[in-house]
Amino acid sequence: MEELQYLDLINTIAQKGVQREDRTKIGTYSLFCPNPLRFSLENDKMPLLTTKQMPWKTVIKELLWFLRGETNAKILQQQGVKIWDGNSSREFLDARGLSNYPDGELGPIYGFNFRHFGAHYEPSNKEHKGGVDQIAYLIDTLKTDPFSRRLVLSAWNPCDLAKCALPPCHMFFELYVTPEKSLSLHFHMRSSDVFLGLPFNIFSYAVLLRILACKTGMQAKEVIVTFGDAHIYKNHIDQVKLQLERKPFDFPTMQMSKDVETLDFHQIDIKHFKLIDYKSYETLKAPMAV
């Protein structure tokens, strides 16, 4: 089972990780550049962890928020998604030197760089304009030059890092097309919260790959993730130990509406996705390091 790759990673970090101080003052067990993880998407299979229950709708809502170029966490809050609340609070923004940002605004993070890379960022603008639309570029290039070696999206813009409430952790991804029109995606984590964040990231990029394949007439094949600093926070170790006692179930599959092919990203909604045969253990809650 492919989930065993993930369980092996958290076990290795817990057993062999270097103890390091970190920005949050919590402390981590950390490994640098552990082995990549690979997940097949063939036959609509989706890499959603089963050894703990995952809020899969929350992950998709966040991804669609990125794809619409949005950067304000209050948009997610209105949908019941609170994963960015800690990094967009008044206290956190002031500590980052972003006192000119309204509550909820995160700066030029993922969505801004996906759709407006290099544009001038203004926190008061409700609708961003200009820059490079990297998502549009990828879709167009997949259709016109699928074997290009430049199918890369970067979320890392050194010029704007000081303007970000949280600089991007998954900092770029690259696409690869086979002669049979199978599409794969490799994303890189410069910093990975392996217990809380990584399971979200894996499923999110799998859904993104399915969307891009749908919009370009291809078949989603594989998601690969590589790492820089892969870490487990010290206050997550008890949950990790419990998760390691669990035997994975089979991954679920996902149906995606054919309407996704032609809909604008502002029109795609959670209703266009249906998860099938998702069996999991109960959730494992842990505090997010902010």
Secondary structure by P-SEA (a helix, b strand, c coil): ccaaaaaaaaaaaaccccccccccccccccccccbbbbbbccccccccccccccaaaaaaaaaaaaaaccccaaaaaaaccccccccccaaaaaaaccccccccccccccccccccccccccccccccccccaaaaaaaaaaaccccccccccccccccccccccccccccbbbbbbcccbbbbbbbbbccccccccaaaaaaaaaaaaaaaaaaccccccbbbbbbcbbbbcccaaaaaaaaaacccccbbbbbbbcccccccccccccccccccccccccbbbbbbcc
